[in-house]
Amino acid sequence: MFWDKFSAIRNWWRVSEGALLGWSFLGGALG
């Protein structure tokens, strides 16, 4: 189903976005 794929992609994007924000935050705090 299209919505299953859409939901999976949205969940993955949310996780990856959170990871990127976390890494950028760590980089800013450390750098």
Phi and psi restraints in degrees (value plus and minus 20) as a CYANA .aco file:
   2 PHE   PHI     -82.9   -42.9
   2 PHE   PSI     -61.2   -21.2
   3 TRP   PHI     -88.3   -48.3
   3 TRP   PSI     -51.1   -11.1
   4 ASP   PHI     -84.2   -44.2
   4 ASP   PSI     -63.5   -23.5
   5 LYS   PHI     -86.1   -46.1
   5 LYS   PSI     -61.9   -21.9
   6 PHE   PHI     -81.3   -41.3
   6 PHE   PSI     -63.3   -23.3
   7 SER   PHI     -84.3   -44.3
   7 SER   PSI     -62.3   -22.3
   8 ALA   PHI     -83.9   -43.9
   8 ALA   PSI     -62.9   -22.9
   9 ILE   PHI     -86.0   -46.0
   9 ILE   PSI     -60.0   -20.0
  10 ARG   PHI     -84.6   -44.6
  10 ARG   PSI     -62.5   -22.5
  11 ASN   PHI     -83.8   -43.8
  11 ASN   PSI     -63.4   -23.4
  12 TRP   PHI     -82.6   -42.6
  12 TRP   PSI     -61.8   -21.8
  13 TRP   PHI     -83.5   -43.5
  13 TRP   PSI     -59.1   -19.1
  14 ARG   PHI     -83.8   -43.8
  14 ARG   PSI     -62.8   -22.8
  15 VAL   PHI     -85.2   -45.2
  15 VAL   PSI     -66.6   -26.6
  16 SER   PHI     -85.9   -45.9
  16 SER   PSI     -57.7   -17.7
  17 GLU   PHI     -84.7   -44.7
  17 GLU   PSI     -62.1   -22.1
  18 GLY   PHI     -83.0   -43.0
  18 GLY   PSI     -58.6   -18.6
  19 ALA   PHI     -85.9   -45.9
  19 ALA   PSI     -63.0   -23.0
  20 LEU   PHI     -83.7   -43.7
  20 LEU   PSI     -61.7   -21.7
  21 LEU   PHI     -84.4   -44.4
  21 LEU   PSI     -60.1   -20.1
  22 GLY   PHI     -84.0   -44.0
  22 GLY   PSI     -64.2   -24.2
  23 TRP   PHI     -85.1   -45.1
  23 TRP   PSI     -62.5   -22.5
  24 SER   PHI     -85.3   -45.3
  24 SER   PSI     -57.1   -17.1
  25 PHE   PHI     -85.5   -45.5
  25 PHE   PSI     -64.5   -24.5
  26 LEU   PHI     -82.9   -42.9
  26 LEU   PSI     -62.5   -22.5
  27 GLY   PHI     -81.4   -41.4
  27 GLY   PSI     -62.1   -22.1
  28 GLY   PHI     -87.4   -47.4
  28 GLY   PSI     -58.0   -18.0
  29 ALA   PHI     -91.4   -51.4
  29 ALA   PSI     -58.6   -18.6
  30 LEU   PHI    -102.3   -62.3
  30 LEU   PSI     -55.6   -15.6
